[in-house]
Amino acid sequence: MLNRIVGRALDVSGVEVTFLTKDGCRLCDEALSVVEGVRRRFPFKLDVVHIVEGDEWYERFGDKIPVGLIDGRMIFKYRVNPLDFFMKLRASRHH
């Protein structure tokens, strides 16, 4: 469906997404699966960070996991809609 809506693939290869996750988080696994599905169609850089209690990421986002960030800006938390995620990727190319 995403390919049909977007049409031809757009280059988002310069975009870097930070995906915050933690052990034992099923919601994180589901969200990462969506992110990786979009990434297979439209390659971008992905940094998966496993946070643990006490680190900087945990203090900022521990209650919002999973979290996706582009340039330090939160683009999703908890769940990921593939189309919304792609649109945020595409918009971030222009920054």
Secondary structure, DSSP 8 states (H G I E B T S, - for coil): -HHHHH-S----TT-EEEEEE-TT-HHHHHHHHHHHHHHHHS--EEEEEE--TTSHHHHHHTTT-SEEEETTEEEEES---HHHHHHHHHHHTT-
